[in-house]
Amino acid sequence: MVSERQLPLISVITVCYQAEAYLEQCILSVLSQEFDGFEYILIDGGSSDRTVEIIKKYRDRLAYWHSKPDRGLAHAFNMGLQKSRGKWVAFLNSDDFYSAPNVLSEAAETLASADEIDVMHGIIRHIAREHDVTSPSDEIGGPWDWRKFRRCSTIPHPAAFVSRRLIDEIGFFDENFRNALDYEFFLRKGPELRVSFVPSLFAYMRTGGISTNEAERSLRESRDSQIKNKASSAFGAYLWWANFRLRLFIKRLSGLSR
């Protein structure tokens, strides 16, 4: 057991917009952590619903927050990064939440001796937007394999902790990407990305967000990420994209026929 005084500071960043439905559950899952070595940053894109009202309830426990228009998810993430101080950074979206009060303490124990690691991640489970954790999906997340990652993202970002050193090395998120921005970010390091996997459930992620509702765009951005970062040839990336696009089309047909 590492003394809490020796554990690294973790910055948790939540970006949101018109997020009144699930934001409070997300916030409470962070603020209820049985660990003091973290800071919490909330970046709101200028919501007009009850989002700001919810944030203000907890503002005394936030390291930083604002509510103003931004240029999209990547820009919001980058603003959060600019305000963060942690040696490790976690991004928890407003409709996701940590699975238990010991997630950050367990992560910190691992991160305390992970100076050579770029990313550490655990496991997530998907849940439907209208459901709670009584109806989760199978666990998602496993050991790092570049051969798989170069074809599709296998790092579940709500359960991931990114080193400040990696951010300083490869830069902030590319605002040209909206859905696959985390995938593009990690692809920049290529096969040299150093990833550690912890077989623990860290977070629940609701389906029906941007990546689900804009599946076509997500596939296209993943393809473009592979080409941009030379994870695949253009021919290979387009072949992968066509295959997944066909599978998506068949899945939609199947859903319509029920």
Summary of the structure (lengths in Angstrom):
residues: 258
radius of gyration: 18.0
end to end distance: 52.9
largest distance: 58.0
contacts: 813
relative contact order: 0.14
helix: 42%
strand: 20%
